[in-house]
Amino acid sequence: MNTVDFSVAVERIRTDRYNPNPSKVRFHIPDPKENLQKGFNFFIPDAQYLPEYDLIAEWLGDNKGSGLICMGNLGRGKTVICTKIIPVLLNQYCRLIVNVVDAQELNSSIDNILQRHIICVDDIGTESEYVKYGERRTPFAELVDQAEKKGKLLILTTNLTVSELANKYGERTIDRL
């Protein structure tokens, strides 16, 4: 009996509606630490470069197809990095467009947001449950699910811990993150 050549089989069944192995957004920003520092100097001239930013610079240097979650206390620079600096760097070096939304927009615009491929959501965990005409949806969970299935790149900020996110969205969503 012949064995399956998955690379050939996946290519044969790949369609717009079904792609078992979606292409992920992968990029390399040159001199990522220097560029991150330049971004801070532009947007917040008095900002201090914190040690945890080195992990973000490493991600910018080669994201390996993975998204980014910036978690932590207030005032650590998460929003500036994710909603201002990263979109500029990805556009400048890779000609990629980052669609930046606030978590509160997920409820009112989820269907539009799901059409995008690179999405930054600022302050996840602050949005409320979405109920329209009796239909209950969890827009953030839908977004994470689509990111995994369609290869979307997510850039997220939150002040919540992993356990607080798990309580809000469930283990399935956190596992996919």
N, C-alpha and C positions, 0 to 999 in steps of 0.2 A: 504494500500500500504506500502511496506517495504521501510525503509530509507537505504541509502548507508552507508556502513562501509568503509570509505575512506582508512583506513590503509590496509584493505584486498584488496580493489579494486586497489590501487596504486601498491601494491606488485604484483598483478596478471598481470598488464600491463607493469611493469618495464622491459625495455630491454636496450641493449647497445645504441640503437638509440633514444629511448624515455624514459625519466625518469622524471616524473612531479615533483618529490621531491628529487633532488640529494643530496647525502651526502656531507656535507661541511667539510672542513679540520678544525678540532678543536684540540687545544693543550694547555698545561699548562707548562710553564717554571718555575721551582722552583727559589725562590729568584730573581725575575726578575730585580729589581733595582740594586742589587749587581752584577748580571751577566752583565747587561748593562754597569755599571761602569767599570767592569773588561775588557769588550770589548774595551771601550774607552782607558783605560790605556794601552792595548796591541797595538791598531792600531794608537792612537794619544796620546802619554804619557802626553803631556802638555795640553790636552783638558780639558775644564771646563764643569762640569755636569750642564746643564741648566734646569730650572724648567719644561719646556714643555716635558722633557724626562720622567717625571713621568707618563704622559699619555701613552707613549709607553711602559713603564714598566708594567703598568696596563694591557695593551693589551697582552703583553707577558705572564703575569700571567694567563690569560684566554681570548683567542681571541673570544670566543663564536661563532666560525664559521665565523667570519668577517675578511675581509682583513684590510689593513692599508694604509692610504695615509698620507705621511709626506709633508706638505706644508709650505713654508716660504721663507724668504730671503736667499741670498747666505751665506754660511759659518756657517749654524746652525747645521751641522752634519747629515743632512738627508741621504746623500749618504753613509757615513761611517756606519750609523746605519742599513740602509736597504740592502746595497750590501755586507757588510762585517760581522757585528756583528750578525744580525738576522739569516743569513744562517748558521753561525757556531753554534749558540744556538739551532736552530731547528734540525740540524744534530746531535749535541751532545746529546740532551735530548730526541728527538722524532724520530730520524733516518729518518728525512724528508730531501729531497733534494730540495733546492730552485734554480730555473733556473734564473740566473741574466742576464738581457740584458739591453743595452742602448736603449733609445727611437729611436735612429737613426736606430737600427737593426730591428725595427718593419717592415719597408718597405721591406727590403731584405729577411727577414726570417719569415714573419708572419705565413705561413702555418706550419712551423716547431714549432714555439713558441706555436701555438694553440694546439699542441699535448701534451704539458706539463700540469701538474696539479697545481704546485705551481710556480708562476712567479713573479719575481721582475723586474719592469721596472723603470730604473733611468731616471729622467729628462723628464717626459711626457710633451708634449706641444712643444717640440723642433723639432719633426719630421715633415717632409713635407708631402703633399698629395702623395699618391701612385698611379701612372699611369703607366700601362704596356700594350703595344699594344692596347691603347685606353680604357682599362678597368680601371675604377676609383674605388679605395678601400680606406676605412678609417680603417687601421689596429687596431688602439687603440679602436675605437668603436666596432669593431668585437671582440676584446679580452674581453672587458667589457661584451658584450652580451653573449659570451661563458662562461664567469665566472659565470654569473647568471644562465644560463641554465644548465651547467654541474657541478657546485659546485667548480669551480677552485678558488684557493686562490691567490689574487693579493696583492702585496706589491709595493707601488708606491711612487715616489718622484717627486716633481715639485716645481718650483719657481713661478708658476702662481697662481692667486687667483681663487676662485670658479667661479666668473663671467667670468674671462678670459678663463677658461676651458669650460664653457658653450658656450661662443662665438665660440670657436674652434671646439668643438665636438657636441654641441647641448644639449638641455635639457634632451632628452631621455637618453643619455649616462650618464650625470651627475646624473640623478635620479637613475640610476642603481648602480652608485658608492655609 
